[in-house]
């Protein structure tokens, strides 16, 4: 069975052994692993079950403008020399579109990148391929307005906020159409709707503002015969029924420390309808566990989440700076050493 076939089996809720996985490490953790193993050969042990195409595609371009600042494709200015990034200036300082033009799909993915994506899909047919379409509707909206302003808009300027989301949704539908000739298996979006305790704007406002627009975007992806994957951190257990209703195929991150996001409980409730990708705690098990407890949790995830399919093993986040090297090694060994 090829890596792609294993992922497809999981998405069709059929069990595979080993369980397919993804594992990324941020810079300093990758350097620590290279030092530990005496070279970069540890990367060769990782099976490329899932790949993004075209490789290195950036759908949310940041143009450096000096002093640690950069301007993204929407015109938002960020400070990138801090972790996390800090929003410095939002283009829509008032609830008005006067003087602002939305970027075209070509501003996010250039024609030569599309051609590269087509070539990579043809050459890598044994891997499950994904086109990433960058930040989602909510994140783009608060980038354009500022985080507090966007949330205020949902209450004080709902008509403006709906128009903002409509314009963004039209852009996203154009993005999906623009990559329709890239023969990837899935289209992946990222939109962090959740915080540690629940949906940031609340479930009811999410259902009003975001659900119908994402439904149209998901439908457009399915019309191309591709799977829909969405990355979302935090607690979104309150809207999982809605996501199933509008056609989400794969939920990526599955942050177990957030309210209601225990992966084993999610599996019991939604495992026959959703594929979960992630679930190994990046705020708990990975940084604060022991190598033995990490190995045990990975074994449990594979055994319980992998039963009946519908699971891709991964940390909730890439291995983060500050991860003890022995714990990063334990994750790598457990992922690649599945029985």
Order of alpha helices (4+ residues) and beta strands (2+ residues): alpha-alpha-beta-beta-beta-beta-beta-alpha-beta-alpha-alpha-alpha-beta-alpha-alpha-beta-alpha-beta-alpha-beta-alpha-alpha-beta-alpha
